[in-house]
Amino acid sequence: MNIVVLAGGYSPEREVSLLSGSLIANALIENKHRVLLLDVYEGIPTLPSDPRTLFTEEKLEVHPISETVPDLKALRERCQNGDALIGKNVLKLCALADKVFLALHGAMGENGQLQATLDSYGISYTGSGYAGSLLAMDKDLAKRLLRDAGVPTPDWVYFDVHTERARVREIGLPCVIKPCDCGSSVGVSIVETEKELQAALDEAAKWGSRVLAERKITGRELTVGILDGETLPVVEIIPREGFYDYRNKYQGTTEEICPADLAPEIAARASSYAKIGFSALRLGGYARFDFLLDATGEVWCLEANTLPGMTPASLLPTAAKAAGISYNELCERIVRL
């Protein structure tokens, strides 16, 4: 097949996405597909007379990733796209492909906007549709639907960080402050003291006005992947310090244990909650659900990821490997779902 791998984008998670995209592209090339790795925000200003020549069978250089979130202001100035989130010729190239593999993280790539656009052009793509993407990306909506479906999720308040900061008092301390619609733990802070609270709110405000304050749950960090309606083995994440934040996720400073060393009934409960959440949020193809296991044995769902990372440190490939599915096979199955 001719496959466009869409990555990058105008998102604080663009570097993670470009790393995922380059690895996915190389796996698909090894699987004998012709692939074009395309930055959805940068696009390609000028196309050759036959754009199909941009699809390649030669392996690509793997994109590096830094410890810090990218400078989006500098990216905007360099690309001169104005308010457009889709770069020049991107949709034209996607229309030439047999399938578009969405390797984006956060923002337009994960909130349903891109999915709806591709649907409007009749372009086939991987993962969840626009409705499921929107519901999962909006942490407030997702938690409401999860709670209504019987999936435990920590208590929270949702508010405008510029006009309703006082609402954080409804949760109290300690709590977790997080932007409503970012992934990769961008803008997330664990707040233990009053002194830390305002700084955490200011950090979250950098990524948008809509913020959640969530009751802090102390426990083991777990994640459950779903592929084609079936759960993969549970993974336990053990950061060497702090929590599973942006740096720990992508700089190899965590230990991942898969299958997690859990009592069978707890592993089954986490897997069951992931399946229920997958249906409640109207997801499709594949996804990953993040949980905390507290000291009482309760499993709390934190969020769903509709386009989970596909980097060497990512959790879905780790779980797939434990289930006997190689990285290349995982990419192939996602394409063909």
Residue, then its C-alpha position, 0 to 999 in steps of 0.5 A: m500500500n501507499i501509506v501517509v504517516l501523519a506526524g508533528g503538528y502544532s502541538p506541545e507533543r509534536e516532537v514525541s509525534l515525530l519520533s513515533g511517526s519515524l519509527i512507524a514509517n520505518a516499520l511499514i517500509e520493512n513491511k513492504h509498503r511505500v511510505l510518506l512521513l508528513d508533518v501535518y503542520e509544515g506540509i510540503p510547499t511545492l509538489p513534484s509533477d508526480p506526487r506519488t514519487l514522494f512515497t518511499e521504500e527506503k528507511l528514514e532517519v529516526h527523529p530525536i527528542s529533547e527533554t523539553v516541550p517544543d517552542l511552538k511560537a518559533l514553529r509558527e513564525r518559521c512556517q508562516n501558516g497563520d491560523a491554519l493547522i494543516g499545512k500546504n498540500v497535506l490533504k492532497l497527499c493524504a488523498l493519494a494514499d491507501k491509508v493514513f496512519l495517524a501518529l499525532h499526539g495532542a491538539m488537532g490530531e487527537n481531539g477529533q478535528l483532523q479525523a472530521t476533516l479526513d472524513s469530509y474528504g473520504i480519506s481512510y485513517t487509523g484509530s478512533g473517529y472524530a467523536g471518540s477522539l473528542l470525548a477522550m481528549d476532553k478530560d472532563l467529558a471523558k471522566r463524566l462518561l467513565r463515571d457514568a459507565g461505572v469506571p472509578t475515576p478520581d473526583w475532580v472539578y473543571f474550571d476556567v483557570h483565568t476566572e474561576r481559580a477559587r473552584v480548586r478549593e472544592i477538591g482541596l490538597p493534595c491534588v493534581i492540576k492538569p490542562c483539560d485537553c493535553g496529553s503526555s503529561v504536558g502541564v501536569s503538576i502534583v500539588e501538595t502544599e498551598k505554596e505549590l498551587q498557584a505555580a501549578l495553575d500558572e503552568a496549566a494555563k500556558w496550555g489553555s484556559r480549561v483546567l482540571a483539579e483532580r483528587k490525588i490518588t497515591g498508588r501504583e501506576l498501571t496502563v492497559g492497551i486495547l487492540d482490535g477490541e481485546t486487552l493487552p497485558v497490564v503494564e506497571i510504570i515505575p518512574r525512578e523519581g517523581f511521577y510519569d511526566y513528560r521527561n520520564k516518559y521520553q527519556g528512559t527514566t522509568e521502569e516498565i514491568c509487563p505483565a505487571d505483578l498483580a493479583p489476577e483479580i486486579a489485572a482482570r478488573a483493570s482490563s474490564y474497566a479499559k474495555i468498558g471505557f473503550s465502549a463508553l468513549r466510542l473508541g475504535g481500533y486501538a487505545r490505551f487506558d491509564f490507571l492508579l491502583d491504591a492501597t485498598g485495591e481499588v483501580w482508578c482510571l485517569e484517562a484514555n489515550t486514543l493515539p498512544g505513543m509508539t516510541p521505544a519507551s512507549l507502553l502500547p508496543t511494550a504490552a503488545k510485545a508481551a502478548g507476542i506481537s512484534y512492533n512491525e506486526l503491531c503497526e501492520r495490524i493497526v493499518r489493517l483494522 
